[in-house]
Amino acid sequence: MQPDKNNVPGMLTVNQLRTAVDEGSIDTVLLALTEPYGKLVGKRLDASFFLTDVARGTHACDYLFTVDMEMEPVPGYQFSNWESGYGDVHLVPDLGTLRKLSWLDRTALVICDAQLDPGHEPVAVAPRSILRRQLERLRAQGYEAMAGSELEYFLFRTSYMDAASNGYRDLAKVGWYREDYHLLQMTRTEDLNGAYRRHLAASGVPVESSKGEFGKSQHELNIRYAPLLEMADRHVLLKQAVKEISDQLGCCATFMAKPDAAEAGSSSHLHVSLWTTANGEVTNAFPGTGDLSGIACSDHFRWFLGGWMRYVPELMVCYAPTVNSYKRYEAGSWAPTALAWSPDNRTAGFRIVGTGSSLRIECRITGADINPYLAYAAVIASGLTGIEQQIEPPPAHIGDLYAATDKQMLPGTLEEAVSNFSSSDLARTAFGADVVEHYSHFYTTEAEAYRKAVTDWERTRYFERI
């Protein structure tokens, strides 16, 4: 298990923050909230004001859960709308997430939960609330979940402002040939990746490694596994750090699932295991005497895998949340195309890795564009249902899954995934009808925006020659 958060460099108690404020080393506290797309929003507070007036919470407009990517209010939501006047939600700091951000001057950050005001009930449609509810269901069955996110991204020596001015075209790549594990190419980006690692490690996000990836200018950063809610928090902080540090250095990074048709897409592989406490000892619940194609696993491992796999089509919006997500699933691309599992096989959507206490399930379906709170909530909802219903996984596939013709294919579009989600009994049981209706509308709005858009591809293809 992970060490006490107070022993992780960068993490702060309220008393430590108060001392830092008195010493002048911190004067700003960011109140951060994750909205449906997965990005951090919030407020910058004077640190003294936070300590005296806001440590118990403050307010923000509830439209943060119902606007589109351009921050335009979208009609059709029950939670928040013009008729209700777009009121407030209460932002309650989770003080266990308080940390100093080493890449921002004299700045600390705390992640907040959203509560209704009045009433202080959790906002059901808030991503962190959705994950918390699934973890409560898991704990009621005697389990804790541990997880690790692996995040891939593309780097460019073009500033975000210049990239936007150029329509995100003709960006200066940091590498000009494939750099997967390539130390020379990796050295050329150490000013960036080294800065990410050092600042994250100093800001309460312990790091394992960074490496070049398969695409030109593509890289990966892995952070240490943690209890699942903490991992989701670390996941969004990793993305924030990479973007902000890149911006400071006049560069940019993207976590799009498929930013370049000619390159591999960017994934966010999710590693998950369940843990139990017996006789005061915390142990991985996945190893056991049962056999799964030579893997010494427990019944709970098999059933968790079986449930996770069975409900992928119904919860696919949580794993592939944008229209761009589905362009990543191509044969030979290192992204899966079929719903199958296999031991240590990178063509499979589910790869079984580790042995003994490190035995875990790696999901390779998820892209770098996920909202980690929603993705991990889907994992627990489906895996726990697998345990409750004792769902057996299909036989392992041995060999190249890209060449398999007898496997169920992953949903091919966001529209298909939304249809599956909106009609899913599992989603309504696990998340609640209000959450399903809210996010069905959210993803439908995203798909509809793309349907209406006229793209460069269309102009190039049809402007003159049609």
N, C-alpha and C positions, 0 to 999 in steps of 0.2 A: 504494500500500500504506500501511498504518498506520505512524505513527512508533513509535520504540522505546518500550516500556512505561515505561521509567525516566523518560522525558520527559513522561509523562502526569501531570497534577496528581493528587496523592493516592496514587499508586503508591509502594510502599516496597521497598527492599532490606532484607535482614536487618540489615545494618550501620546503615541509617537507622533501623530499628525500635529497635535497641539504643541508639542515640543518643537517640531520643525517650523511651525508657524511663528512661535516665539523667537526662534533663532533666525528667521528670515529666509530659510532654505526652501520653503513652500509658501506661496501666497495665492494659489489658484486651485480650486477643486472642480473637476469635470464631473457632472452628473450625467451618466450615460445610460441610454435605453436602446434596446434593439427593436426595430420596427419590422414589419413583415418581410421586406426584401432582405433583411439581415444586416443592414448598415446601422452604425451607431449614431444616434441623435441625442440631443440633450442641451445642457446649459453649462456655462462657465461661471463659477461663483467665487467671490472673494473668500479665501479660506477661513478667515475669522468669522465671517457671516455664516459660513457653513457650520462651523463648530457651535455657534451660539443659537442659530435659528433654524438650520435646515437639516441637521443630522437625522432628524426624525422624518423628514420628507418635505417636498415642495410640490408645485403643480405644473402641468403642461397640458396643452390642448389635446383633446382626445382625437382630433383629426389625424394625428400621426399614424393611426392604425387604418386609415381609410383613404389616404392620398395615393396618387400614382408616383412614378419615378420622378416626374417633374414637380412634385408637391402640389398638384392640382387636386382639389376635393372631387371625389368620385361619387356620383349618386348611386343609390341602390343598397347601401349598407344599413342594417338595423342598428348597429352599435353606435354609430355617429353619423349625423347628417345635418342638412340645413334646417330641417324641421325642429330638431332638438337643439339647434343653436350652437353646435360644436362647443360643448362645455369642456371641463377640465377632468383629467385623471390625476391621481395622487402618485407622485414618484417617491418610492420608499427606498432609500439607500440600503443595499445589502452590505453592511459594514465589514463582512468577511471578505469582500472583494476590494477593499480600499488598498491602493498601492500608489507608489511614486512612479511617474513616467519619466524615465531618464532621458528620453529624446525630446521632451518639452521642458522648457525652462521653468523651474520652481512650480511644478504642476503635479498634482495628484489626481487620481480618477477613482470613482466608485460606480459600480453597476447597480442599477435600480430595478426594482419590481414595480409594475403598474397596478394600482388599486383603484377601485371605484371611489368617487367622492360625491356625496357622503357614503358611508357604509364600510369602506376599507376592505371590501371583498376583492380578491384578485380579479383583474381584468381577464376574462376567460379567453379573449382572442389575442392577448399579448403572447408573443412567442415564448418568453421565459416562463409565463404562467402555464402554458401548454406542456412544456417539458417538466416543470415541477409536479404537475398533476400525475404524469406518467411515472415519475420517480416515487411518488407517494404510493401508487398502486404496486410498484415493484417492492418497496419496503414492507408493505403489508403482507407480502408473500415471503419475507425473510431475506431479501436480496439487496445488495448494492451493486451498481453498475460502474465499471471502470472503462475508460475509453481513451483513444488517441486519434487525433486528426493529422493526416499528412496533406499538406496544401501545396499545390503547384501554381505557378504564375509565370507570366512572360514579362521580361524587363526591357526597357528601351531608354536610350540616352536622349530622350526628348522630354521636355517638361510637360506636365499635364495641360498647362495653358496653351502651349504650342501644339500639342496633340489635338486639343479641341478645336483650335483655330484651323488646323489642317484637316478637319473631319476625321481624325484618327486614322489617316492614311499616310503612307510613306514615312513611318516612324523609324528612327535610327536604332536598329537592333544591337544588343550588346554582344552578340555572337554571330558568326557567319557560317558555322557548320554545327552539326549535331554534337552536343556536349555532354551526353549522358555519362556520368562518372568521369568526365574528362578534366583532369586537374589543371591543365594549362588554360583552358577556356574558363574554368571556375576562378582561377586566379585573376583573370581580367575583370571579374565582377565582384571581387572581394571587398572593394570599397562600399558596395551595396549590401551584399549578403552578409559580410562580416559585421556591418553596422546593424543589420536586422538582428542577428544572433546576440550581439553584445547588449543592445538596448533591451531586447525582450528578456534576456536572462537577468538583467538588472532591474526589471520592472515586474517581477512576480510571474513571469512566464518561462519556466525552465525549458531549455532548448536541448535537443539531441544532436541535430546535424542539419547542414544544408548541402545540396549537391546540384550539379547540372542535370537536366532532364533530356528527354528524347528530342524535343523540338528545338529548333534554333532559337536561342535567347530564352529558353524555358528552364525554370529552376524549381526546386522543391525545398521546403523547410519543414522539419519535423520537430514537434515539441513533445515533452515527456508526458506519458499517460497520467491520468488523474481521475478522481471521481467525476462522473459524467457531467454534472452541472458545471463544475469547475472547468472541465475541458471545453464545453461550449463557450464559456466566458473567455477562456484563453484563445479559442479559435477566432472569435470576433476581434480580440485585441491584437492577434497576430496580423490580421488583414489591415487593421487600422494603423499599426506600426509600420508595416511595409509601405503603405501608401503615403503616410506622413513623412517618413524618413526619405523615401524616394523623392517626394516633393521638395524637401529641404535641400536635396542634392541636385536639383534640376533635372531629375529623371522621372519616369513613371512606370507603374506596374499595373497589370490587369489580371483579375481573377475571373474573367469571362471563361466559360466552359470551352468555347471554340472561337478564339479571336482571329484565327487565320485558317482559311480552308486548306492551305497547303501543308499545315503542320498538325501534329497531334494535339488533342484537346488537353485541358488542364483539369485534373481530378482533385478530389478531396477524399482519399481513401479513409474509411472509418474502421478502426479496430475496437472491438467491444468484447468484454467478458463480464460474467456475473460473479459476485463474491458473497460469501456467507460468513457468519461468525458462530463458532462452536467452541465451547469451553474456553472462551476468551481469546481464541485464535482466529484471525481473519484469513480465509483461504479462498482460492479460486474454485468456484463450483463447477467448472467445466470438465476438468479431468475426472476420469472414473474407470470402471472396469468394462463398461459397454464398448462395443466395437463399431466404428463407422468407417468402413473401408480401411482398416488398419490403424485408425486413430483411437487411442485409448480415451474415450470420452464418457461423460455421464449421460443418463437419460435426459437431464435438463439441457445439456448442450444440444443434443439431437432435436429436442422439441423446440428449443429456442431458434435454432437454425431453420427448422421446418416451418415455424410460424413466420419468421422473418421473410423467408423466400415466398411463401404462399401469398402474402399480402403486398408484395412489391407492386403489382399492377394497380392495386387500389390506392396505394399511398405514394405512387410515383411522383406526384407533384412536390412532395417533400424532398425527394432525391434529385429531381430535375425540374427546377421551378421556373425556368424561362424558356422562351422559344429557341434560344440559342443552345440550351442544354442538349437538345436532341440531335444536334449536328455533330456531337462528339462521338456518338455510337456508330462507329464504322469498323468493318472487318480490317484486321491488321493494324488497328490504331492504338492498341493497348487499353482501349475502353471496351467493356463487354457489349455484346449485342443480344445475347440470349440469357434466359433465366436458368442458371445452373450453378452448381458448386463443385469444387475440386480441391484436393490437397496441393498447395503450393503451385498453383497454375494461374498465370497472369492473363489467360484468355477467359477466365471464369468471372462471373459477377460476384461470386462469393468464394474466397480463397481461405483455406484453413491453415493457420500458421502457428508456430510455437509448440512446445511440449510442456507437460506438467503444469507448473504454476503460471507459465506464460502462454498456455493454450488459449487461443482467441479466434474470433471470426473477423476477417477483413472483408468489408463490402467495397467493391470497386465500381459500383454503379454510380455513386455520387460524384458530382462535378464540383469544381472550386467555387461555383456560384451559389451553393446551398446556403440557406439560413440554418446554422448548426442546431439551434434550439428545435426547429421543426423537424429536421432530419433525425436527430437523436430521439425526439419524441416518437416518431414513426417507428424507429428501431425497437424501442421498448414496448410500444403498444402492440406491435405484431409479434415480437419475440415472446412477450409475456402471455399473449393469447395462445401461442404455440405450446407453451408449458401447460397452461390451464386445460387445453383441449388435447394435449399429447399428440401434436401434429408431427408426423414423421417426414423428414426431408426425402426427396427423390434420391435414387442411387447417384453416386459420384460419377462425373464424366471424366474419363481419362483420355487425354489427347487434346487436339486443337479444336476448341469450341467454335471458332470461326467457320470451320468446315462442317460442323454438325448440322443436320437437316431435320432432326427429330425433337428439337427443343422449342419451348415457348419463347417467342421473341419479346423483348422489352417494348413497352408502348413507344410508338414512333413520333408522336407529336404532343405538344402541350394540350391541345384540344382533347385528344384521346385520354390523356392522363386526368384532366379535369372531369371528364364524363365518368371515368372510373371512380374518382374520389367522391363526387357528388352523390353517387348511388351506392356507396360502400356502407354496409351495415357495420363493419368493423370500425370504420372511422367515426360513425355516429355513436357507437357504443363507447369507444375509447376517449374521443375528444369532446363529444356533445354535438347536438344538432346545430347549435348556434355557431360553433367553431367551423363545422363543415360548410354551412351556408356562407359564412364570412369569407373563408378562403376559396371556396368555389367561385364566388363573385370576384375576389381578388385576382385569381389566375385567369378567369374568363376575361376580365378587363385587360390583362396583359396580352393574352392571345388576340383579342380583338384589336388592340392597338397595332400589333404587328400585321394583322390582316389588312388594315387600312393603309399601311405605310407603302410608299413607292420607293423601291430600293435602287441603289446604283446598278445592281445586277440587271434589273428590269430595264433601266434606261439604256445600258450598254447593249443589251440584247435586242430591244424592240424599237428604240427611238428612230432609227433610220431604216432598219431592214424588215419591218413588218408592214 
